[in-house]
Amino acid sequence: MYHKKLIANINRSISRKYSMGYFLLIGIAAILIAVSFIGSFFITSQNQKMMRELLVLNQLFIEVETVNTYVNDAYLYLRNSSRQNYTEYQDSVISALHEVRKSLNKEYSREIVDITCTVETYLEQSDALIKKLETYVTADKTQRDQSSLEEMYNQTQNTLHYINVSFKDVYSDKLITVQRVQEALKLWQSIIYIIQVTLLTAGSLICIIYYKKVLDGITKSIHKLTEFVGKIRNNLYQKEHVEISTGDEFGEFAEALNDMIDIIQDQVHEIEENSHIKEKLHEAEIENLRIYTELHKSQLILLQSRINPHFLFNTLNMISSTARLENAEQSANLMEITANYLRYNLDKLSKAVSLRDEIENVKDYVYLQKCRFEERFDFHFEVDPNCGGLILPCMILQPLVENSLRHGVNMMLKEGTIWIRAYREADRICLEVEDNGVGMEQQKIGELYRYLEDITIEDEHIGLKNIYMRLKIFFEDDVVFKIDSKEGKTLIHISLPNQERE
């Protein structure tokens, strides 16, 4: 039932609320990146465009000057190599001219059109001059026409002079245009910067307000739960429920806590009615324990229902402190695991469970203790998966781990380690809980063995006897229970028949 409700409310969970905050941050970051990218792309493209136009014009001018060098050399010195070089470099001028025309297709300029036409005229005149020089060199001296050759050369130089003058004018105009465009781009850059700062400031304020609202809701819920648990601890008979309507994990935990209190109160009233002792709850529990010792099935239910409420209170206080000191995501995980732990104990209170479920419950308990003690203790699980089908009473391994924490490694400030094992041995399944704590003397171990067998004695190891008695009842005395301890080590070994039942 709780699992279905949790799935139904997943969109309102604490994780969902934080995810929405993360998506909000990502959205704001994406907008900032988009604005920065578009602005930078626009500014860079405009700069590149202007520089490309200048470079194309400059390259055309350089190529024309280079070609003219060969024209001069061919005319003045009548060198055949100069005429060949002219023919080769003429292609470079044509290529540069083509690049200038490509830029004209994007943005029309009358001055550049005039320059391209003048360069074409210069190439035509140069071609004619070079061909005339070839004829002039091969002809007899009596047939050479020096005046016409000189006239053609002067025409090419006049055209080149016009090209130089036009180029200087166009290049100067382009430089002025580039300066104007750069000033406009600087203005756009300032506007984009202002937009970025505005978006960043607004986004930060929105995120701060959103997360403050989420954290306030979490703090209020924890305060309600802590206050309610304090009231119940002072008065178990108080008919009051805690109401948390946030719709997240705190609401689920509040429902589980209310149901748990109702079950405990109903059980207390049932015990009082059956035993006819209503004056004191403690006397009723003792009397019922003696009666149920005679009846194996009733004794099993009673022993399984002995849940120490101090663990619940300690856990809730620890969660409250964690929420204030750490990120609220961890608090949500703690609340969910605590609810699972309590739900397991309530649902399986008088039922047999699989070893697989028992191991998962111990892992929840270990997670809570690791959050409480941080890196002070280490827990290692060495579990054979083939043992998971073993059916046994509920709450067998968790009290053993708790005993190791309280009596074994409790005084260790660091490097305290607890091992939980499950493995096959012939036709039996063995369960072990080992710690590297203070250990016990042989005399103390002997007293524990005597205490386990004598049902009239009770002391601080009530949990250990509880486990031993329920296992003997469930497996009809076919239980091997061993305690091995020395300085720096305590090992609890339980051997059970390999019985897998549904």
N, C-alpha and C positions, 0 to 999 in steps of 0.2 A: 504493500500500500504506500509506504513512504517513498519507495523507489519510483513508483509511477508518478507521485506528486512532484518529486524532484525533477523528473524529466519534463513534466508539464510546465513547470515554472523555470526552466533552464534559461529562457530569454530574459528573466528578471533576476538572475543570479548575480552574486558579487563579481564573479569572473566576467559576466556579460557587461556589467556596468563599467568595469575597468577596461574591457575590450573596446567599448564605445569611446572611452577617453583616449585610448591609444589610436583608434581610427581617426578621432578628431585631430590629434597631434599630427598623424601621418597626412591628413588632408591639408592642414595648414602648411606643413612642410612641402607638400607637393605643389601647392599654389605658389609658395615662395620660390621654389626651384623653377617652376614654369615661368614666373615673372622674370626671374634672373636670366633664365636661358633665352627667353624671347627677346628681352632687352639687349642682352649681350650679342645675340645673333644679329639683331637689327643693326646695332652700332657697328659690329665687326664687318657685316656685309657692306654697309655704306662706305666704311673706310677702305675696304678691299676694292670696292668698285671704283672709287676715285683714284686710288693708287694704281689700279690696273690700267685705267685710261691714260694716266700720266706715263706709265712704263711703256705702254704700246706706242704712244706718240714718240717718246724718247728713243725707243728701239728703231722706229722707222727713220728718225733723223740720223741715228748712228749708221744704219745700213746705207743710207743715201750718201753720207760723207765717205764711207769706206769705198763704195763703188766709184765715187767721183775721184778718189785718190788714184784708182787704177786708170780712169779715163785721162787724168792729167799726165800720168806716167806714160800711157800709150801715145798720147799726142806729142808730148815734148821730146821723148826719147825713142819713139817708134819701136818699143819693145814688144815682141810677140808674146812673152809671158804675161805682160800686163793685160793684153787683150784677152788671153785665156782666163786670167783671174777675174776680169770683168764679167765674162760669160758665166763663170761659176757663182759669183756673188750676186749676180742679177736675180737669181732665184730667192736669195735671202731678202732682197728688197721687195720682191713680189709677195713673199710670205708675210712680211711685216705689214705690207699694204693690205693684205687680206684680213689680218687681225684688226687693223684700224676700221675697216669696213664692217666687220662683225660688231664692233662697238657702236657703229652708226645705226645698226639695225635696232639696237635697244634705246638709243637716245639720239635724235637727229641734231646735227650742228653744221651750220652753213660754213663756218670757217674751216672745219675739218674736211668737209666735202671739197672745198677749194684746194686744200693742201693735197688731198689724194689725187685730184685731177691734175694738179701741177706736177706731182711726182710721176704720174703716168706720162705726161708730156716730156718730162726730163728723161725718162727711160727710152721713149721713142727717139728723142734727139740723140741720146747716147748711143743707141743701137745704130742709128744712121751714121754717126761719127765713126764708130768702130768699123763698120763695113767700109766706109770711105777710106779709113786708114789702111785696111787690108789691101784695097785696090791701089792706094797711093804707094804703098811699100813695094808692091810687085811691078808697078809700071816703070817705064823708062823715065829718067830724069827730065827729058825733054817734054814728056807728056804729063807730068805732074802739075796739078792745079792747086797751088799753095793758097791762093786767096779764098777759094770756096771752102777749103778745109779749115782755114782760120775762122771764116764766118760761121761755120757749123759749130766749131769749138766755142766761140764767143756766145752763141745762142744757148748752148748747154750751161755755160757758167752764169749767164744772166738768169736763166730759169732756176739754177741752184741758189743764186742770190735771193730771188723772190721766195724760194722755199724757206731759206734761213730766216728771212724777215717775218714771213707768215708764221713760221713755227714759234719764233720768240713771242709774237703777239698772242697766239693761241695758248702757248704754255703759260704765259703770264696770267691770262684770263682763267685758265684752269686752276692755277695755284690760288687765285683769289676765291674762286668757287669752292675749292677744297677747304680753305680757311673758314668760309661761311658755313659750309656743311658741318665741319668739325665743331664750330661754336654751337650750332643747332643740336648736334649729337651730345655735346656736354650738357646742354639744357635737358635733353631727354634722359641722360644718365642721372642727373640730379632728381628728376621726377620719379624715375624708377627706384632710386634709392629711398626717396620719401615713401613710396608705396610699400617697399619691402619693410621699412621700419614700422610703418603703420600696421601692416598685416601681422608682423611679429609681435608687436605690443598687444594688439587686440586678441590674437590667438593665445598668447600667454595668459592674459586676463581671463579669457573664457575657460581655458584648461584649469587654472587655479580655482576659479569659482566652482567648476564642475566637480573636481576632485575633493574640494572642501565639503561640498554637499554630500558626496558619497561617504567620506570619512566621518562626517558628523552623524550620518545614519548608522554607520557601523558602531561608533562609540556609544550612541544612545541605546542600541540593541544590547550591547555587552553590559552596559550599566543596568538595564532592566533585568537581564538574566542573572547577574551577580546579586542584585538586590532581592530577587525572587528566591534564589537558592538560599540566601541568608535567612529569609523568613521561614522557609520550609525546615531548615536546619534547627531553628529555634522552636518551631511548632509543627510537628509532622502531621497533625490532624487538621491543619488549616485548609479549608475548602476554597482555594483560590487558584486561578490559572494565570500564567503570564501571557499577555497578548502582544504579539509583534506582527504588524501587518505590512512589513517591508516586501513580502513576496519573494525573498531570497533565501539563502541557506539558514539565516538566523530564524526566519519564520518556521522552516522545517525543523530546526533544532528545538524551537519553543514547543511545537506540537509534540515532538518525541518526548521532551521533558515533562510536559503536562500528562501525557499518557503514562509515562513511567511513574509519576507521583500518584496517579489514580490507581494504578495496579498495586503499588506498594501499600497505599491506604486500604484498598479492598482486601489485600492479603492480611494486613494487620487486624482489620475488623473481623475477617473470617477466623483468624486464629483466636481472637478474643471470644467470639461466639462459641466456637467448638470447645474451648477449654474452660469456658464460664469464669474466666479471670479477667475482668476489665479494669481493675484498679491500676495495674502497672504492666506496661508492655514488656518489660524485661522478664518479669516472672512468667508471663504467658509464653514467651519464646522458649524459656528453659523447660517449662512443663510440656509443651508440644514436642520439644526435642526428645524428651524421655519417652513420650508416648510413641513417637514415630520410630524410635530405635527398635521397638517390637515389631513394627510393620515395615518390611524392606522397601516396598514401593513408595509409601508415604515418606519414609526416611530419605529416600533419594530426592524427592521433590523439595523437602525442607532444606537438605544440605546444599542443593543447587541454588536455592533462593537466597543464601546468605551472601549478600553483596555488601561490601564495605562502602558506605556512602562517602567516606572521607576522600576516596580517590576522585569522585565526581567533583567535590568542592575544591580540592587542590588543583584539579585540571582546569576548572572554570576560572579560578583565580590566576592561574598561569596564562590562560588564553587572554584574559583581560589585560594583564601586564604586557603580553607580547603584542597586542593590538596597538598599544600606545608607543612601544619602542621600535617595532618593526613594521614592515610593509603589510598592509591590510590583506594582501593575497594570502600570506601565510596564515593569518587568522581564519580566513575562510576555509582553508584546508584543515586546520586544527578543528574547527567546529564540525566540519563534515565527517572527519574521522572519528571524533568523539561521539557524534550521533550514531555512526555505524557501530561503534563499540557498544554503546548502550542498547541499541536496537538488537544487536546479536544476543546480548545477555538476557533481554526481555523475551524475545521471540523463542529462544532455545532453552528457556529457563528449566522446563521439566521434560526436555526431549533429548534423545540421543543425537549426536552429530558425527560427521565424518572427520577424520584426522585432518583432511585438507582444509575444512572450514575452521578447525581449531587453530591451525597454523596461521591462516589469514587473520584471525582475531588477535593472535599474539603479535603479528606484524603491526596491526593497528596500535596495540598497546605500546610496542617498542617505539613506534614513530612518535607517540605522545611523550614518552619518557625522554627520547633524544631531543625533542624540542624543549623539554623542561631542563635537562642537564647539559644540552649542547654537546660538546666534544669530550665530555668527562668520561663517558662509558661507550664501549663498542659492543655490538651484538652481531653474532654470526649464526646463520641458519645453514645446517647441513642435513637436508631432508631428501630422502629417497622418494621420487615421485610415485613409485609403485606402492608406497605405504599409504597413499592418500585415501584409499577406500575403507580403511579401518573405521568401524563404528564404535564410539565410546561416549561416556557422559560429557556434558558440556563443562567448560571451565576447568580443565585439567592442567594444561601447560602454563596458562597465564599466572596462576598463583605461585607456581614454582619459580617463574622468572621474577615475579615480585619479591619472593623470599630471597632470591639471590641479590636483588638490588638492596633490600632492607638490611639483611644480615651478612651478606658477603662482601660486596664492593662498595657499600655505602660510605665508608670512611676514606675511600681512595679519591684523591683529587684528580688523578688522571690515569690512563692506561687500564682502567677497569674493564674487563672483558667477560661477556656471557655467551656461551655456546648453546644452541638449541638443536638437538639431533633427533632424527627418526630413521631407523634402518631395520632391515630384515636380518634375523638370525635363526637359521633352520626354519621351523614352522611357526615362529613367533615374531612379533614386531616389538622393537625396543625403542623407548623414548628416554632421552637424557637431557638434563639441564646442568651445565657446568659453569663455574665461575672461578676466577683467580683471586678471590678475596682472602679474608683473614683465616678461613678454615676453622675446623673444630677439633677438640681433643677427643680421644677414643672414649673417655668417660662420658662426655656429652653425647656422643653417637649412641652409646649404650642406653642412656636415658631416653633418647628419642625413640629407639626401638620399643622400649617398654611403654612409653607414652602412646605410641601408635596402636598398640594392642589393647590398651586399657581405656574403655570408653568413658570411665568415670572421671578421668583426669582432663583438665583443660588448662592451657597456658598460652603463651604468645604464638605457639605454632599450630593454632587451630586450623589454619588453611592446609597445612601438611596432613593433619589427621583427616580433614574433610575429604581431601583427594583420595587418601588411602581407603577410607571406609566406602566411598562411592564406587571405587574400582572393584573392591571385593564384592560388593552387592551386585554390581552390573555383570562381572565375569564369574560370579559364583565361586569366589575364593581362589580362582586360578590366576593369581597375580604375584609377581616377584618384585619386591620393593627393596632396593639397596641404597645405602648411603656410604659414600667413600669420601673421606675428608682428611686433609693434613694442612700444614701451614702453606698458604698460597694456593689452595685448591679445595673445592667442594663439588662433588658430583652426585646427583640424584639419578638413579637408574631404575627404570620401570620396564618390566618384561610382561607382555600381554599375549594371549592366544590370537593367532591370525584369523579373525572372524570378520568377514566382510558381509554386511547385511544391508538391505534397503530399508 
